[in-house]
Amino acid sequence: PPAPEKKKEPAKAASPRESMPEQAADADIELSNGTLRIHGKAMRLPLSYIDLQKALGSCRTVISPQKVSYLIWDEQGITAVRSKKNPYLIAALYIRLRTGEAEGNVPTPRKPFKGSVVIDGKELAADGEEASVQSGDLEITVL
């Protein structure tokens, strides 16, 4: 007689954190060794605004009186500044970690970033000092 068929368990989909490379497993945004990862997706530098939109979804755009173009992800807590030299590239990222009123000249997202931010192995805290790092042509500032 044929052996009874075993019921196959449906394949369990890996959670986004489980499928990330090990070094980015604990960070939602990580900058290390010249590579930027957002939600586990590695992005080449210089950073393209198209890659950023693929990772974060749609955004709103604000153009300052000085003709600086800002891309703002209100729900994600991220503001990007387009390069004046090449508008397809991002010159700076601002990550809003703090709650409350945001200060400064850069248009800020309505909500703070809810994930973790790790720069060169060091996690930045919402109650810490404002921090800014440069990697190639990309500057990342945590507010």
N, C-alpha and C positions, 0 to 999 in steps of 0.2 A: 504494500500500500504506500502511496506517496506521503511524504512527510507533511504535516499540517503547516500551512503558511503562517509565518510570523507577521503580526501587524507591524507595519513600519510607523515609527513615531514621526510626525511632521518635523521637518528640519526647523530648528530654532534659529531665528534670525539673530545675528549678533547685534547687540546694542551699539550705538555710535561709539561709546567709550571702549567697548570690547574690541571693535574693529580698528581702532586707532593704533598707530605705531606706539610702541611702549614709551618712548620719551615724551610723547604728547598726551598720554592717557590722563594726566591729572590737570591739564590746562585747556581752557577753551580758547585762549589766545596765547601763543608762545612765540617768542623770538629767540632763536638760538643758532649760533654758527652761521649767521647770515640768511637763515631760512625763517619765514613767517608761516605759522600754522594757525588757521582759524577753524575751530571745531574739527580738528584733526586733518584738515585739508592743507597740504603744503602748497605754498605759493612762491613763485619765483620773484626775485627782486631784480630790477625795479618792478614795483607792484602795479598791475594794470587795474583800472577801475572796472573793467569787464569781469576779471577774476573775482574782484571783491563783491560785485553784484551777484555773481553766481553763488558765492558762499553765503551772502547775507540777505539776498532778496532785493526787492525794490526799495527805493529811498526817495527822499525829497531833496531838492536842490535849492541852495540859497546862493545868490551872487552878491558879494559885498560892493559898496561904492567904489572900492579899489579894483574891481573886476576879478576878485578872487572867487573861485567856484568851490563851494562846500557841498559834499554829499552827506546827508544826515539819515542815519537809521535810528529813528526815535525809539522803537521797541527794543533794539539791540544795544543801545547806549554808545553808539560809535559815530564819530564824525570824521570824514576824510577830506583832505584838501587836494584838489587837482593841481598838478604841476603847471606853472605858467609856460614853461618851455615846451612841454608836450602834454596837452590836455587828456590824452589817453592814459597817462600815468598818474599815480598818487604820490604826492610829495610828503604828506604827513598824515598820521592817524591820531585822533584824540579819543581816548577811551574814558568815558565818564563812570567812575566807580562810586563817587559820593552821591548821597541823596541830598535833598534840599536845593536851594537856589545855586545855580552855577554862575561863576564869575568869569570875567575875561572878555576878550574881543572875538573869540571864536564862537559861532553859533553851536549850541550844545543840544544833544538829544533830550527829549522830554523825560525819558526814563534812564536810570543808570544801567550799566552793564551788569548782568547777573552772574556771569561766570568768573573763572579765575584768569588772571593775567600773570604769566611767568616770563621774565626777561633774563636770559642767560642763567637759568636755574633758580632765580629768586622770585618768589611770588610777591606781587605788590598788593597791599591791603588798602581797603577803602578809607581807613583812618590814618593812613600814612601820608607822607609828604608828596606833593606833586612831583612826578618823576618824568624825565625825558631821556630817551636814548636815541642814538643815531646808528643806522645800519646802512651803509652805502648812501644812496640818495633818499632813503626813507627815514623820517623821524617819527617816533611813537611817543606820545605824551599821555600820561595817566593823570586825570583830573579828579 
